[in-house]
């Protein structure tokens, strides 16, 4: 039996409260046991017609004010519901409110623990600036190197949240307002009691709450996005319903709050909404372009993968330009905004070379040059298909050439693994680093079950229908354009469309269809990237409410009947998906790792250096503050080579070779996990088999980790062991 009693603290109430305790079903690997109105004076200078003046300035009629107000109200409601949904799923899965501080930290596994450790560093530092200095001069993450983690790990979200936390707790403390409630948890089964705290004053609670609130705002943006794209609030309803009905395919923020996508993706939604407005507006204002740039920057700063997403966006826009749906002037304005954003991001990331050597940066320059030379293209090539193909080939060739030139000049190789990963998708190419990615399910090809799940909620059929309709009318326009001789190809700032086609006249629909195809290709190649595909499919589904796309159905009433019928069919599987999510009940528990971290804290010095599996090293750094030599952020070339040396423990090499590798890195202790030696996600994907690609001369030998797990005395000294972990001390006298 598990009991929970309130701990008496200076800021907590002194009464005792009993919590309900239930025996609930948990996912595999998790424990089943649960722990238990005033009138005010007008401001000086306030004019009674002030609101009317604002309305008049914005050019809104009273009915438009009501319409937009209702849209914003519904958007706020959907955002609030999504925030509640995420918070409840997270709590159900981990019982986070009842975990100790150590257990909360252990719940942030792999990269999550690494990112959270810097947030913890800043809030525990004597001052905010001291904390920022520590993360910019970090000696713990890649010992003995001193690295600027703000440059390497996209940590601006942690810096912002840490500043907010310090401000919040400081203000609340000044006014004497309690910010958290702490409890003593009796865990039963002979385990020692632990302290658990709830409330925004708890660092982990504050962190995850801010993440979920941001993603609640994201859902509000989705509602506005769907409403704007379709021209109907019903389109916003369709978008949000599709998102909820396909929630497990749309996001994983409820399971992995600290990941970079949790912070970055909401800003991509805002950026694409603003881009849609720009595409629809004949002469977008400078303010709109600045807003696009700011949202672009907020998307790029938190996530190293943002450049690849923006590459697909620029490519989709360029295709729209080539086909005549985007004017040269507007395309160049968008390119300039992207270039300025990239430059600002490069500065704020302290000169991170991956930004300048990316295909995204090269693509911006290439497209700008092609548009600048559009008159030369028109003189050399015949208007129509030939000039379209040549512009496309010029973009691909110049982008690839420029990217490799910049990489050579700047000596950057951090993104070399991306090329290897893409190469492995189409050929039999394999190496150690490529297999480290492809053996993980999230980096494999999209599983067959994913489109089947889209099919059951009607998301796939609706999107196919929308794309076919947009593509069909676009081909009609292009056919009429070609039959007319293509006189306006690439020269005019006017959108080249044929009269009578309402869909083709909306360049944003062509862009969105192309963007959907790009996201689909990414998701097919790398399953993890369906987090871009599924939400965009939800956006495209809103177009079933669009008069321009589905005006052939008839009058508004008939269209709404069709939409409601479709949503009713969606709801059958959609509600079943939601109920499956709500049924996930468990509690985080990892006693073997807790024993390991407690032992490290109590029996090793603060300067003891550790090596081991990347996920475990993140937890060691976060919870014990010990230096580590490798970690889960695998995007750096130097770190990949360090990890390869550490993982030689799971190869078939000799013990002496592995010991020399560890001594070269200055390791004091190695954390050995038998599961890393034996587990095999599929043929060819166990660690010894991955090493066979790099070390063919030792194929057939028993892996070293197997020998060490049986008897480590010949090479190392075992100083701690339990059912999962074994800590090996590297002999100091042999260094």
N, C-alpha and C positions, 0 to 999 in steps of 0.2 A: 504494500500500500504506500502511496506517495502522498505526503501531506505538505501543505504550503501555508506558512504563517507569515504575517506581515512583520518585517524587521523594523525595530524602533530606530528611527533616524531623526536628525534635527529638523528635517523638512517634511517628514511624512506624518500623517495623522497617527494617533496612538491607539485607535481602536483596532480590533482584530476582525478580519473578514475571512470567511471560508470560501474556497473556490469549488465549483463543481468538478467532479472527477468522473471521467467516462472511459470505458474500455472501447476503443475505436479501432477500426481496421486501418492499417498503415501500408504504404507501399513497401515492396521488398527491400530488405536491408535496413528498415527503420523499426524502432521499438514500438510495440503496441501500447505500452503503459503511458498514460497521460499524467503530467504533473498539474498534481492539482494547481410708449413713445412720448418724448418731451418736445415741447415747442422751443424753437431757438430763434435768436435774432439774426436778421440778415447780415451778411458780411458788408463792411463799408464798400460802397461803390457797386454793390450788386444790383443789377437792374432786373425788375420783375419779368422783363421779356428776354432775359439772357439766354435761356434755353431755346426760345424761338429764334433768337439771333443766330445761335450756333446751327440750328436746323436750316435756317435760310442760307447760311454761309456754305453748308454742305450740299445745298440744293435738294433737300429732301422734303417731300410733301408729308403732311400728317399721317397719311396711310402708309407711306414708305417708312416713317419712323416706327410705326406699330409693327410693320412687317419685319424690319431688321431687329427690332427689340425682341420679337417672338423668336426669331432665329437664334439670337444670342442667348436667350433664356433656355431654349432647347439644347443648345450647344453646351451651356454650363451644366445642365442636368445630365447629359450623357457623360461629360467629363467627370462629374461627381460619382456617377454610378461605376465608371471604369476604375476610379481610384478605390472605391469600396471593394470592387471585385478583386483587384490585385492584392489589396491588403488582406482580404479574407483568405484568398488562396495561399498566400505566403504564410499566414498564421496557421492555417490548417495543415500545411505541409510540414512545418518545422516546430509548431507551438513556440514561436519565437519569444513571446512575452514571458514564458516560464524558463527560459534558458539562462544560465549564468553568463557572465561576460566572456569567459573562456569558450564556452559552447557557442555563443553567438559568433565569435571570431572563427572558430573551427567550421561553422556553417558556411562561411565564405571561402570556398575551396578554390584551388588553382589560381587563375589570374585574379579572381575576385579578392582573394586574401591579399595578394600583392598590392592591388590598387587601394584597398581599404587601409593597409598598413601606413600609407603616406598621409591619409586623412587622420589616422591616430597619432602619427608623429607631430603633425601641426597642432592638433588640439591639446597635446600633452606638453608641448614646448613652453618655455617661460613666457614667450610672447608670440604673436602671429608671425612677425618678421623673422624671429629666430627659427620658427618651424619651417617657413619657406626656405630659409638659408640651409637648413638641414636636408631638405629634399633636393635642393639644387647642388649640394655637395655631399652626396650619399656614399658612404663607405661600407654599408652593410649588404647591399644587394648583389654586387659583383666583386666581392673581396679579391684582391686588395685594391682594385680600381676605385677611383673617385669619379662618380658619374653625376650628370645633371639629369635627374629623373623627369623633370618637367620637359626636357628636350626629348627624352627617349620614350616616355610612357603615356603621353597625352593626359597629364594629371590635372589639368585646369578644373575639372569638376570637383576634385577633392580639395583643391585650394579654395574654391568658392564656398563649398559646403562647410569646410573647417572655419572659414571666416564668419559665416552665418551662425555656426554653432557657438563660437566664442562670443559673438555679439549677443545672441539670444540668452545664453546662460549668464553673461555679464549683466545684462539689463534686468533679467528676472532676479538675479542675486541682489542687485542694488535695491530693488523694491521689496525684497524678501518674499517673493512668490515661489512656492515649491514647483519644481519642474519635473520631478520624477517620484515614483513611489517604489520603494525597495522591499523585497520579501526574502524570507529565509525558506529555501526549498529543501524538504526532506525527500531525497530521491529513493529511499528504500533499498532493498537488496544489499544491505551492508555498505552502501556508498556514503561518503561524507556529505553533509548538507552543503548547499551552495547558496550564494546570494544572487537574486535576480531583480532587475529593475525595469519598470515600465515608465513611459512618458518621454517627452521630447528632450528632457535633460539627459537621457541616456544616449551616449554617442551613436551606438548602432541603431537605436530606434529613430533618432533624428535623421540619420543617413538614409535608411530605407524609406522613411516617410516622405522625405523630399523627392526621392526617385519616383515613388508611386504618384505623388502629386504632379510631378512633371509629366508623367505618362497619362494622368487624368486630363491635363491640359491638352495633350496630344489628341485624345479622343474628341475633345471639343473642336479642335482644328479639323479633324476628320469630318465632323458633322458640317462645319462651315464649308469645307472643301467640296464635299459631295453635293451640298446645296448649290454652291456657286457653279460648279462644273455642269450640273444638270439643269440649272435654272429653276429648281423646285426644292422646297424644304423636304418634300417626300424623298428626294434623292439623298439628302443627308440622313434621313431615317434608314434608307436602304443600306447606305455605306456602313453606318454604325451597327446595324443588325448583322450584316455580313461579317463584320469584324468580330462581334461577340460570338456568332455561330461558328466561326472558324478560329477561335481565339488561340487554341493550341498550335495552329499553323502560322499565326500572325505575329506572335511575340513570345519571348521567354523571360520577360522582365520579372514576372512573378516568381521565377525560380532562381534567377541570377541578377539581382539588382545592381551590383557594382560593375557589371560588364560595360564596356565603352558604348555599345549600341543603345543601352538604356538611357544614356544622356544625349547621344547624338541624334538618334532617329527622330525624336519629336521636332527637332529643328529642320530636318530634311522635309518633313511634312509641311512646315511653315514655308520653307523655301520653295517647294513645288507649288503651293497655293499662290504665293506671290508671283512665281513664274507664269502660272496660268493667267493671272490678272494682266501681266505684262504682254503675253501673247494675244490676249483678247483686246487690249487697249491699243488704239492706233498710235498715240504719242504718250507713252508712260512718262510720268514726271521723274525728276531727279531724286525726289524723296523716295519714290517707289524703288528705284534702282539702288539707292543706299540701303533701304530695308532688305532688298534681295541680298546685297553684299554682307550685311550683318548676319542674316540668317545663315548664309553660306559659311561665314566664319565660325558661327556657333556650332555648325555641323562638323566642320573640319577639325577644329581644335580638340574635341574630346576623343576622336577616333582615327586611328591610322588607316583604316580601310576606307574612309570617306572618299579619298581620291579616286578609287576604282568606281564607286557609284557615280561620282560627278563626271567621270570619263564617259559612262553610258549616257548620261544626260546631255553632255555636249555633243556626243555622236548622234543622238536622236534629234537634237536641234539642228545639227548640220544637215542631216538627211532631209528635214523639213525645209531647210533653206534651199537645198539642191532642187527639190521638187517644186519650189516656188511658193511655198506656204509661209515663208518667213522672209521679210525684206532684209537686204544687206545691212541697212542702217541699224535696224533693231537687233540683228544677229551680232553686229559688231559691238553694240552697247552691252549686250549680255556678256560677250567675250571679255570686254574691258572690265566689267564688274567681277568676273571670275579671276582675271589676272591680278587685279588689285587685291582681292580677297586672298589669293594664293601668296602674294608678296607679304601681306600683313601677317598671315599665318606663319610664313617662313621666319619672320622676325620674332613673333611671339613664341615660336618653338626653338628659338636660339640657333637658327641656322640648320635645322634638320634637313640633311641632304636628300632624304627620300622624297621630299616634296618637289624639289627641283628636277630630280631624275625620274620622276614618274611619267607614265604614258599620258596622264592627265595634263601635266604642264606642257609636254611636247605637243599634245593635241591642240591646246589653246593657241600656241604659236603657229602651228601648221594651218589651222582653219583661218586664222587672221590673215595669213599670207595668201591663201587661196582666194578669199573674198576680195582682198586688195587687188589681186590680179585677175578679177573676173572678166574685165574687158579683153585681156589677152587670151583667156580661155575662149571667149566668144569669137575672137578673130581666127583662132587656130582650128577650133573644132566646130562641127555642125551642131546647131541647136537641137536639143532633144536628148535621146538616150545616150548618144556618144559623149556629149559634154557632161552628162550626169555621171557616167561611168568613169570618165577621166578625172573628174573632181574627186570622186571617191577613192580612186587609186592613188591620186596625188596626196590625199590626206593620209591614207594608210602608210604609204612609202615614206613620206616626209616625217610622220610621227615616229615610226620605228627607228629611222635613221637618226633623227634628232635625239631620241631617248638614249640610244646607245652611245652617241657622241658625248652627251652630257654625263652619262655614267662613267665613261672613260676619262673625261677631263677632270671630273670631281673625285674619281677613284671610289665611287660608291658601289657597294655590292650587297647592301642590306636586303634588297628586294629580289636577289637572284633566285631565292627559293620559290618565288611566285612563278617565274619562268619555268622552273623545273616542275612545279605543280601542274601548270597548264600543259606542258609537254607530256607529262605522264598520263593525262586524260585522253590523249589521242594516239600515243605510241606505247611501246613496252618499256619506256625509260623508267628506271627506278634508281634511287640512291637513298642514303640513310635519312636525310632531311625530308625528302619527298614522302617516304614511307611513314615517317612520324606524323605527317598530315593525313595521307590517304587511308591509313589504317584506322583513323578515327571516323566514326559513322557520319559525323556532321560535315566532314570534308569529302565524303564519297559522293557518287552520283545520287540524284534524287531517287528515293525509294518509290516503287510502284504504288504503294499504299497512299502516297500523298495526292496524286491526281484523282484517285478513287474517292478520297475524302472530299476533295473539291467537287466531285461529281454528285455526291450524296446531298450536299447542301446547295446544289444548283449554281455554285459560284463559277465553275468551269463552263457549263453550257451558256450562261449569261454572257460571260466574257468572250467566248467564241462568237456568239451572235453579234455582240457589239463590234468586235474587231472586223468581222466579215462585212457588216454594214458600212463601217467607216472605210474599209479597204475597197469595197465595191464601188462606192461613190467617188473615192479618190481616183481609182483606175479610170472611171468614166471621165472625170475631169482631165486626167493626164492624156487620155485618148483624144479628147476634143482639142486639147492644147497641141498635141503632135499633129493632128490633122490640119490645124490652123497654121502650121509652119513654125511654131515655137518662137514667135518674134520677140517675146518679152523675157526670154530666158536669162535669168541672173542679172539683168541690168537695172531693172526698175526697183524703186523702193516701195512700189505698190505690190500687194499680195496678188500673185498670178493665179486667178481662179476663174472657172467658167461660170457664166451667169446661170442662175437657176439651181445651183447646188448649195444648199444651206450647210451641209456638213463640211464640205471641202473649204467653205469660206471661213470656217473656224479652225485656224491653224493649230490651236491647242489640242483639238481632238486627234489630229494627225500625230502631233508630238506624243500625246499620251498613249496612243496605240503603239508607236515605235518604242516608247519607253517600256511598255508592258512586254513587248517582244524581247527587249534587252534584258529585263529582269528575269524573264522566263529562261533565257539561255544561261544566265548566271546560276539560277536555282537548279537547273538540270545538271550543270557541271559540278556544283558544290551545294549540297543539300542545305547547309546552314544559311545560305543566302535566300532561302524562301521567305525570310523575314522581310525582304523587299518585295518579293512577288505577291505574296498573299494580301498585304494591305493595299497594294496598287490594284489588285483585282477587285478589292472591295470598293475602291474609288471608281473604277470603271463600271462596276455594277450599278452605280447611281445613274448611269446614262439610260437605263430603262425608263427613267422618268423624263428624259429629254425630248422635247418636241422635235428638235432637229434630227435626232436619230430615229425615234419611234413615232414621229408624227403621222406615219402611214396607218397607224392603228385606228385613228379617228379622233373624235372630239375628246376633250380632257377627261370627261367622266369615264369613257371606255378605257382610256390609258390607265387611270387610277384603279379601275376594277382589275385589269390585268396585273398591275403592280402588286396589289393586295393579294391576289391569288398566288402569285409567285412567292411572295413573302410567307404566305401560309404554308406552302409546300416546303420552303426553306426551313421553317420553324420545326418541322417534324424531326429532322436529323440535328438541326441546330440546338434545340433544347436538350436532346440526348447528349450532345457534346458538352454542353454546359453542366448538365447533371453529373457527367463523368468527371469533370474538373472539380465540382463541389464535393464529390465523393472521395477525393484524395485526402485522407486524414492520417497524419502520422506525427512523429516527433523526432527532431534531430538528436542522435546519440552516437558518439564515437568514443567509447571508453578506451580502446587501445591507443588512439591518438592522444587522448587526454593524459593517459599515463606517460606516454612518450614526452609530451610537452612539459609535464610536471617534473619529470626526471631531468630533462635538459635544464630547466629553470633552477633546480635545486643542486645539481651535481656537476655543472660545467661553468666555466668562467664566462664573463660577458664578452670576452674576445675570442672564444672558441669558434672555429670556423667549421661549417657544416656543408655537406654535399649529399645528394640523393635524388629521388624522383622529383620532378618539377612541382607537381601539386603540393607535395609534402614540404618542400622547401619554402613555399609561400607561407604556409602555416607556421613553420619554425620562425621565420623572420617576423611575422605579425605578432605572434603570441609570446615569443621569448626574447626578441630583439637581438638574436645572435647573427653574426655575419654568415652569409651564404655565398656560394660561388656560382650557382645556377638557379634559374627561376622560370616561370611559365611564359614570360613574354618572349616569344621565339622569333621575333621579327628582326633582331640584330644579328649580323653575320658573326661577330665575335662571340656572342652568347651561344649561338648554335654550335660553334666549335668547342666551347667550354662544356656544353651539355653532352656533346659527343664523347669527350674524354671521361666525364663522370659516368655516362651510361656504358662505358666499356666494362663495368662491373657485371653487366648482363650479357656480355659477349662470351666467346669461347677462348679468349686470350688467356695467357698465363697470369697467375696471381702477381708475379713480380712486375709484369708490364702494367697491370692495372694500378698497382701500388705506386709505381713511378708516376703514372698519370695524376693520381690524387696528390702526391707530394709536390708535383710541379705546380698544382693549383693552390698549394698551401692549406690543404684540408686537414683538420684535426679529427673530425668524426664523419663517418659515412652512415647514413640511415638506409639500411637494406630492407626491402619489402619483397617477400617471397612471391607475392602475386604478380609483380612485374617480371619475374623470371618465368612464371608458368602460364600466365593468362594468354589467351589467343583469340582475338576477336573474329578472325577468319584465317584460312590457310595462308601462311607467309607473313603473318602479322604478330607473331610473338617477338619479344625483344631479341632472343638469340637468332631467330630467322631474319630479322631486320639487319642484324649485324653480319649475317652470312653474306649479304650483298657487298659489304665493305671489307670483310675479312674472309675471303673464300678459302685461304690456305688452312683454316682451322675448322672447316665444315666437318661435322660428324663427331666432334669432341663434346664432352659433357660441358654445359655452360658453367662458367666460374661461379655464378651466383648459387648454383646447386651445390657445388663443393663447399662454398663458404657457409651456406645455411646449415650444412651438416657439421662442419668443423672449420672454424676460422683461425685456429691457433697458429697455423703455419705462416700466415701472412698478416693477420690483424688480431686485435684483442677485442672480444665481445664484452662490452661494459653494461649493456642493457638489452633485454629481450622480452617480448610478450608474444601473443598469438599472431600478430601482424608485423611488428617492427623489430628490427635488431640493429643496435647501434654498435658500429665497429670503430675502434680507435686506431688511427694510423700511427704506427710506432714513430715516436719523435727522434729516436736515436739514429734512424736511418735516413733522415733528411739531409 
